[in-house]
Amino acid sequence: MKQSIGKRLRLIRIEKGMSQGDIEAKTGLLRSYLSRVENGHTIPSLHTLGKIATALGVSLAEMVEPPKGEAAKNARVLGDKRHARFWHLMRKYVPALRQRDRRLLAGLARRMATSR
């Protein structure tokens, strides 16, 4: 159970485009504590889990239930830390790109994926 809560927390946090530092600022919980929860080293109390859920803008139920649909597909991809880091960086930099550059980036990714 502790591993699934941590994975779910990381997935929701990344989907919301938030960092552990963002959660730290909203809850007062240390970033190192949030890291230990996400990595399955500690289990938060129900009260603490509620604080994290509020900071993420989700219900407590969403924090503990397994993802469904599109979120389940994202969970598989973001379960790999390299993918999660890549998507975090993309969320950070893509909004600063002009529309033309976004299309260029998408086209380049499409070409690279289909040339394998």
LUMNURO-427230 format. One line per field, with one value per residue: residue in one letter; x negated, y negated, z negated of N, C-alpha, C in turn. Coordinates in nm, 2 decimals. Atoms other than C-alpha are relative to their C-alpha. Example, Ala and Ser with C-alpha at 12.3 -4.5 7.8 and 13.67 -1.06 7.14 Angstrom:
<atoms>
aa: A; S
n.u: -0.09; 0.09
n.v: 0.12; 0.11
n.w: 0.00; 0.00
ca.u: -1.23; -1.37
ca.v: 0.45; 0.11
ca.w: -0.78; -0.71
c.u: -0.09; 0.08
c.v: -0.12; -0.11
c.w: 0.00; -0.08
</atoms>
This chain:
<atoms>
aa: M; K; Q; S; I; G; K; R; L; R; L; I; R; I; E; K; G; M; S; Q; G; D; I; E; A; K; T; G; L; L; R; S; Y; L; S; R; V; E; N; G; H; T; I; P; S; L; H; T; L; G; K; I; A; T; A; L; G; V; S; L; A; E; M; V; E; P; P; K; G; E; A; A; K; N; A; R; V; L; G; D; K; R; H; A; R; F; W; H; L; M; R; K; Y; V; P; A; L; R; Q; R; D; R; R; L; L; A; G; L; A; R; R; M; A; T; S; R
n.u: -0.08; 0.08; 0.06; -0.10; -0.04; 0.11; 0.00; -0.12; 0.04; 0.09; -0.07; -0.08; 0.09; 0.06; -0.11; -0.04; 0.11; 0.05; 0.13; -0.01; 0.01; -0.14; -0.08; 0.06; -0.04; -0.14; -0.04; 0.10; 0.08; 0.13; 0.01; 0.07; -0.11; -0.08; 0.08; -0.01; -0.13; -0.01; 0.08; -0.05; 0.08; -0.08; -0.14; -0.05; -0.12; -0.11; 0.00; 0.10; -0.05; -0.10; 0.07; 0.06; -0.10; -0.05; 0.11; -0.01; -0.13; -0.07; -0.06; 0.08; -0.03; 0.08; 0.13; 0.02; -0.06; 0.09; -0.04; -0.08; 0.00; 0.12; 0.09; 0.07; 0.10; 0.11; 0.07; 0.10; 0.11; 0.07; 0.06; 0.14; 0.05; 0.05; -0.11; -0.06; 0.08; -0.01; -0.13; 0.01; 0.07; -0.08; -0.10; 0.07; 0.05; -0.09; -0.09; 0.07; 0.02; -0.10; -0.08; 0.08; 0.11; -0.07; -0.03; 0.13; 0.04; -0.09; 0.04; 0.13; -0.03; -0.07; 0.10; 0.10; -0.07; -0.03; 0.11; 0.06
n.v: 0.12; 0.12; 0.03; 0.05; 0.14; 0.09; 0.01; 0.08; 0.14; 0.05; 0.01; 0.11; 0.12; 0.02; 0.04; 0.13; 0.09; 0.06; -0.06; -0.03; 0.13; 0.07; -0.06; 0.04; 0.14; 0.00; -0.08; 0.01; -0.13; 0.01; -0.06; -0.13; -0.09; -0.04; -0.10; -0.14; -0.05; -0.04; -0.12; -0.11; -0.02; 0.03; 0.01; 0.12; -0.01; 0.05; 0.15; 0.05; -0.03; 0.10; 0.13; -0.01; 0.00; 0.13; 0.08; -0.04; 0.03; -0.12; -0.06; -0.10; -0.13; -0.01; -0.03; -0.14; -0.09; -0.01; 0.08; -0.07; 0.07; 0.07; 0.01; -0.13; 0.00; 0.09; -0.06; -0.09; 0.07; 0.09; -0.09; 0.00; 0.13; 0.07; 0.06; 0.10; 0.12; 0.06; 0.08; 0.12; 0.10; 0.04; 0.08; 0.12; 0.08; 0.02; 0.12; 0.11; -0.01; 0.05; -0.11; -0.06; -0.09; -0.11; -0.09; -0.06; -0.10; -0.12; -0.07; -0.06; -0.12; -0.10; -0.06; -0.08; -0.12; -0.08; -0.04; -0.11
n.w: 0.00; 0.01; -0.14; -0.09; 0.03; -0.05; -0.15; -0.04; 0.03; -0.10; -0.13; 0.01; 0.01; -0.13; -0.09; 0.04; -0.03; 0.12; 0.06; 0.14; 0.06; 0.00; 0.10; 0.13; 0.02; 0.03; 0.11; 0.11; 0.01; -0.06; -0.13; 0.02; 0.04; -0.12; -0.08; 0.07; -0.02; -0.15; -0.02; 0.08; 0.12; 0.12; -0.03; 0.07; 0.07; -0.08; 0.01; -0.09; -0.13; -0.03; -0.03; -0.13; -0.10; -0.02; -0.08; -0.14; -0.05; -0.02; 0.12; 0.07; -0.07; -0.12; 0.05; 0.04; -0.09; -0.12; -0.12; -0.10; -0.13; -0.05; 0.11; 0.01; -0.11; 0.04; 0.11; -0.05; -0.06; 0.10; 0.10; -0.03; 0.05; -0.11; -0.07; 0.09; 0.00; -0.13; -0.01; 0.09; -0.08; -0.11; 0.06; 0.05; -0.11; -0.11; 0.00; -0.04; -0.14; -0.10; -0.06; -0.12; 0.06; 0.05; -0.11; -0.04; 0.10; -0.01; -0.12; 0.02; 0.09; -0.09; -0.09; 0.08; 0.05; -0.11; -0.08; 0.07
ca.u: 0.00; -0.28; -0.44; -0.11; -0.03; -0.38; -0.35; 0.00; -0.13; -0.41; -0.18; 0.07; -0.20; -0.36; -0.02; 0.05; -0.29; -0.40; -0.74; -0.80; -0.90; -0.55; -0.39; -0.64; -0.54; -0.17; -0.17; -0.48; -0.60; -0.96; -1.06; -1.28; -0.97; -0.77; -1.05; -1.04; -0.67; -0.69; -0.97; -0.78; -1.01; -0.74; -0.36; -0.19; 0.08; 0.43; 0.41; 0.09; 0.23; 0.52; 0.29; 0.11; 0.43; 0.55; 0.22; 0.27; 0.63; 0.76; 0.98; 0.84; 1.01; 0.82; 0.50; 0.56; 0.76; 0.57; 0.57; 0.82; 0.84; 0.59; 0.44; 0.36; 0.18; -0.02; -0.10; -0.28; -0.48; -0.56; -0.65; -0.99; -1.19; -1.35; -1.02; -0.89; -1.19; -1.16; -0.79; -0.87; -1.12; -0.88; -0.61; -0.86; -0.99; -0.72; -0.49; -0.77; -0.79; -0.62; -0.35; -0.57; -0.85; -0.60; -0.49; -0.85; -0.93; -0.62; -0.72; -1.07; -0.95; -0.71; -0.99; -1.23; -0.96; -0.87; -1.22; -1.30
ca.v: 0.00; -0.25; -0.21; -0.27; -0.59; -0.73; -0.64; -0.79; -1.11; -1.14; -1.08; -1.34; -1.59; -1.55; -1.57; -1.89; -2.03; -2.08; -2.01; -1.88; -2.23; -2.36; -2.11; -2.20; -2.57; -2.49; -2.24; -2.32; -1.96; -1.92; -1.83; -1.55; -1.40; -1.42; -1.24; -0.96; -0.93; -0.92; -0.66; -0.44; -0.48; -0.62; -0.63; -0.96; -0.99; -1.05; -1.41; -1.46; -1.29; -1.53; -1.83; -1.70; -1.63; -1.98; -2.13; -1.92; -2.02; -1.67; -1.47; -1.24; -0.95; -1.03; -1.00; -0.64; -0.49; -0.34; -0.55; -0.47; -0.55; -0.80; -0.84; -0.47; -0.50; -0.80; -0.61; -0.34; -0.59; -0.82; -0.52; -0.53; -0.82; -0.91; -0.96; -1.16; -1.39; -1.44; -1.54; -1.77; -1.95; -1.96; -2.11; -2.37; -2.48; -2.43; -2.71; -2.95; -2.84; -3.01; -2.81; -2.76; -2.62; -2.39; -2.25; -2.20; -2.02; -1.79; -1.72; -1.64; -1.40; -1.23; -1.18; -1.04; -0.80; -0.67; -0.63; -0.35
ca.w: 0.00; -0.09; 0.26; 0.44; 0.24; 0.32; 0.69; 0.70; 0.53; 0.78; 1.08; 0.96; 0.88; 1.22; 1.40; 1.22; 1.33; 0.97; 0.80; 0.46; 0.37; 0.47; 0.24; -0.04; 0.00; -0.02; -0.30; -0.51; -0.47; -0.40; -0.04; -0.18; -0.35; -0.03; 0.15; -0.11; -0.07; 0.32; 0.30; 0.06; -0.24; -0.47; -0.49; -0.56; -0.82; -0.70; -0.82; -0.62; -0.32; -0.34; -0.34; -0.04; 0.15; 0.08; 0.21; 0.52; 0.56; 0.55; 0.31; 0.06; 0.24; 0.56; 0.36; 0.26; 0.54; 0.84; 1.16; 1.43; 1.80; 1.93; 1.59; 1.58; 1.91; 1.78; 1.46; 1.66; 1.85; 1.56; 1.34; 1.51; 1.34; 1.67; 1.84; 1.54; 1.55; 1.93; 1.90; 1.61; 1.83; 2.12; 1.90; 1.78; 2.12; 2.38; 2.26; 2.34; 2.70; 2.99; 3.16; 3.47; 3.25; 3.08; 3.41; 3.51; 3.19; 3.23; 3.59; 3.50; 3.22; 3.47; 3.72; 3.46; 3.33; 3.67; 3.80; 3.55
c.u: -0.09; -0.06; 0.11; 0.04; -0.11; 0.00; 0.12; -0.03; -0.09; 0.07; 0.09; -0.08; -0.05; 0.11; 0.04; -0.11; -0.07; -0.13; 0.03; -0.01; 0.13; 0.08; -0.05; 0.05; 0.15; 0.04; -0.09; -0.08; -0.13; -0.01; -0.06; 0.11; 0.09; -0.07; 0.01; 0.13; 0.01; -0.09; 0.04; -0.07; 0.08; 0.15; 0.05; 0.12; 0.12; 0.01; -0.10; 0.04; 0.11; -0.06; -0.06; 0.10; 0.06; -0.10; 0.01; 0.13; 0.08; 0.07; -0.09; 0.02; -0.08; -0.14; -0.02; 0.06; -0.10; 0.05; 0.08; -0.01; -0.13; -0.10; -0.08; -0.11; -0.12; -0.08; -0.11; -0.12; -0.08; -0.06; -0.15; -0.05; -0.05; 0.11; 0.06; -0.08; 0.01; 0.13; 0.00; -0.07; 0.08; 0.11; -0.06; -0.03; 0.09; 0.09; -0.08; -0.03; 0.11; 0.07; -0.07; -0.11; 0.06; 0.03; -0.13; -0.05; 0.09; -0.04; -0.13; 0.01; 0.07; -0.10; -0.09; 0.07; 0.03; -0.12; -0.07; 0.01
c.v: -0.13; -0.03; -0.06; -0.14; -0.09; -0.01; -0.09; -0.15; -0.06; -0.03; -0.13; -0.13; -0.04; -0.04; -0.14; -0.10; -0.06; 0.08; 0.03; -0.13; -0.08; 0.06; -0.04; -0.14; -0.01; 0.07; -0.02; 0.13; -0.01; 0.08; 0.14; 0.11; 0.04; 0.10; 0.14; 0.06; 0.05; 0.13; 0.12; 0.03; -0.03; -0.02; -0.12; 0.03; -0.05; -0.15; -0.06; 0.02; -0.10; -0.13; 0.01; 0.00; -0.14; -0.09; 0.04; -0.03; 0.12; 0.05; 0.10; 0.14; 0.02; 0.03; 0.15; 0.10; 0.02; -0.08; 0.08; -0.08; -0.06; -0.01; 0.13; 0.01; -0.09; 0.06; 0.10; -0.07; -0.08; 0.09; 0.01; -0.15; -0.08; -0.07; -0.12; -0.13; -0.07; -0.08; -0.12; -0.11; -0.05; -0.10; -0.14; -0.09; -0.02; -0.12; -0.12; -0.01; -0.07; 0.11; 0.06; 0.09; 0.13; 0.10; 0.07; 0.11; 0.13; 0.08; 0.08; 0.13; 0.11; 0.07; 0.10; 0.13; 0.10; 0.06; 0.12; 0.13
c.w: 0.00; 0.14; 0.09; -0.04; 0.05; 0.15; 0.04; -0.03; 0.11; 0.13; 0.00; 0.00; 0.14; 0.10; -0.02; 0.03; -0.12; -0.04; -0.14; -0.08; -0.01; -0.11; -0.14; -0.03; -0.04; -0.13; -0.12; -0.03; 0.07; 0.13; -0.02; -0.05; 0.11; 0.09; -0.06; 0.02; 0.15; 0.03; -0.09; -0.13; -0.13; 0.05; -0.07; -0.08; 0.08; 0.00; 0.10; 0.14; 0.05; 0.04; 0.14; 0.11; 0.02; 0.08; 0.14; 0.07; 0.04; -0.13; -0.06; 0.06; 0.13; -0.03; -0.02; 0.10; 0.12; 0.12; 0.10; 0.13; 0.04; -0.11; -0.02; 0.10; -0.04; -0.12; 0.05; 0.06; -0.10; -0.12; 0.02; -0.03; 0.12; 0.08; -0.08; 0.01; 0.14; 0.01; -0.09; 0.07; 0.11; -0.05; -0.04; 0.12; 0.12; 0.00; 0.05; 0.15; 0.08; 0.06; 0.11; -0.05; -0.06; 0.11; 0.05; -0.09; 0.01; 0.13; -0.01; -0.09; 0.08; 0.09; -0.07; -0.04; 0.11; 0.08; -0.07; 0.07
</atoms>
